[in-house]
Amino acid sequence: MKKESYNYLSLKVKVKPGSKETKLERFVDNLLTLRIKAQPEKGKANQELIRYLSRVLQLPEELITIAHGHTSQYKLLKLPPQALKRLKELVLLAEQWPLPEGLTDSFRG
């Protein structure tokens, strides 16, 4: 995650589509890994990724965009600056993943 001068944040993600459920998996080496239930066909996994991150980061979906990697597991997302606080919370919790009981619901879709 790095702060850009164009008033947005860049976040590298790895998506594992076709998973049993949609959830955060881990944050290692500045790469957020997520499991996505949707299949990678006709943009369904990308749509679910944006929908899920919208809920987790408490942002409108239209503020989350895929800058690169539309057809790849590895993506570069553009997020508004207000996402930084919630991302920091996720990174701090990453050391405890799997998330402690009671916190999982707020970070799952």
C-alpha positions as CSV (number, residue, x, y, z in Angstrom):
1,M,0.0,0.0,0.0
2,K,1.5,3.3,-1.0
3,K,0.2,6.8,-1.0
4,E,0.2,8.4,-4.4
5,S,0.5,12.1,-5.3
6,Y,-2.7,11.9,-7.3
7,N,-4.9,11.8,-4.2
8,Y,-5.5,8.1,-4.2
9,L,-3.9,5.1,-2.6
10,S,-2.5,2.1,-4.5
11,L,-3.1,-1.4,-3.1
12,K,-1.7,-4.6,-4.5
13,V,-4.0,-7.5,-4.1
14,K,-4.0,-11.2,-5.0
15,V,-7.4,-12.7,-5.6
16,K,-8.2,-16.4,-5.3
17,P,-11.5,-16.8,-7.2
18,G,-13.7,-19.8,-6.9
19,S,-13.1,-20.1,-3.2
20,K,-15.6,-21.6,-0.7
21,E,-16.3,-18.1,0.8
22,T,-15.2,-14.5,0.3
23,K,-12.8,-13.4,2.9
24,L,-9.5,-11.7,3.7
25,E,-6.7,-14.3,3.8
26,R,-3.5,-12.4,4.7
27,F,-1.4,-9.3,4.2
28,V,2.3,-10.1,3.6
29,D,5.0,-8.0,1.8
30,N,2.5,-5.2,0.9
31,L,0.2,-7.7,-0.8
32,L,-3.3,-8.3,0.4
33,T,-4.6,-11.8,-0.4
34,L,-8.3,-12.4,-0.6
35,R,-10.4,-15.4,-1.3
36,I,-13.4,-14.7,-3.6
37,K,-16.3,-17.0,-3.9
38,A,-17.3,-15.9,-7.5
39,Q,-15.7,-17.5,-10.5
40,P,-13.3,-15.6,-12.7
41,E,-15.7,-15.3,-15.7
42,K,-17.3,-12.2,-17.2
43,G,-15.9,-9.9,-14.5
44,K,-17.9,-11.7,-11.7
45,A,-14.8,-12.1,-9.4
46,N,-13.8,-8.5,-9.9
47,Q,-17.3,-7.3,-9.1
48,E,-17.4,-9.4,-5.9
49,L,-13.9,-8.1,-5.0
50,I,-15.0,-4.5,-5.2
51,R,-18.3,-5.2,-3.4
52,Y,-16.5,-7.0,-0.6
53,L,-13.8,-4.3,-0.2
54,S,-16.5,-1.7,-0.2
55,R,-18.1,-3.3,2.8
56,V,-14.8,-4.0,4.6
57,L,-13.4,-0.5,4.0
58,Q,-16.7,1.2,4.5
59,L,-16.5,3.0,1.1
60,P,-18.9,3.4,-1.8
61,E,-18.1,0.8,-4.5
62,E,-17.6,3.5,-7.1
63,L,-14.5,4.8,-5.1
64,I,-12.7,1.5,-5.5
65,T,-11.2,0.9,-9.0
66,I,-9.0,-1.8,-10.6
67,A,-6.2,0.1,-12.2
68,H,-4.3,-2.9,-13.5
69,G,-4.9,-6.7,-13.6
70,H,-8.5,-7.0,-14.7
71,T,-7.9,-10.6,-16.0
72,S,-5.1,-11.5,-13.6
73,Q,-5.0,-12.8,-10.0
74,Y,-2.7,-9.9,-9.2
75,K,-4.4,-6.5,-9.3
76,L,-3.5,-3.0,-8.5
77,L,-6.4,-1.1,-6.9
78,K,-6.9,2.6,-6.6
79,L,-8.6,3.7,-3.3
80,P,-9.5,7.1,-2.0
81,P,-7.3,8.6,0.8
82,Q,-10.0,8.0,3.4
83,A,-9.4,4.2,3.0
84,L,-6.0,4.5,4.7
85,K,-7.3,4.4,8.3
86,R,-9.3,1.2,7.7
87,L,-6.4,-0.4,5.7
88,K,-4.0,0.3,8.7
89,E,-6.5,-1.5,10.9
90,L,-6.5,-4.5,8.5
91,V,-2.7,-4.6,8.4
92,L,-2.5,-4.5,12.2
93,L,-5.0,-7.4,12.4
94,A,-3.1,-9.3,9.8
95,E,-0.6,-10.4,12.4
96,Q,-3.5,-12.1,14.2
97,W,-5.0,-13.9,11.1
98,P,-7.0,-15.9,11.2
99,L,-8.9,-13.1,12.8
100,P,-9.8,-13.6,16.5
101,E,-13.4,-14.7,17.2
102,G,-15.7,-11.7,17.3
103,L,-13.7,-9.7,14.8
104,T,-14.3,-12.0,11.8
105,D,-17.9,-10.9,11.2
106,S,-16.9,-7.2,10.6
107,F,-14.2,-8.3,8.0
108,R,-16.2,-10.9,6.2
109,G,-18.8,-10.2,3.5
